[in-house]
Every structure is written in C-alpha cells, then in structure tokens.
C-alpha cells in the first residue's frame, strides 16, 4: 500500500498496481481512448477514491490528477 496526497492535503491509500498506474501516467491529461480496458478500470477506481478527476469536453473523455492548485491573488 502507498499513500497519495490529494487536494486539501488528504492522504489516500492506493494499491501497488494503482501506484504503478499513477507513475506510468504522470502526464497532466490522460485520455480514456489511450488506455486499455484494465487501465480504464483502474482509472475509474482512482476516480472513486478522489485521486483522479473525470472530464468530458467536446466528446473526449480524459482524466486529470486531483492535486492542490496554486492560486495567485491580485
């Protein structure tokens, strides 16, 4: 088991396979069409845990990581 810190500083446990998936797909955006069926299932499980966010724009489905964003105030 590994931990992954999501938005708000919450640590969430992930399995070793999910950790490998996160290492393999470290890009900002991961398109669902680029994933195998097994990888899509793992991405869905990571969405349920709050580690990934699912987005649908212009007919394309993709995943992004749920991490803290730096916001500048002016």
Secondary structure, DSSP 8 states (H G I E B T S, - for coil): -EEEEETTTEEEEE-HHHHHHHHHT-SS-EEGGGS-HHHHHHHHHHHHTTSEEEEEETTEEEEEE---------
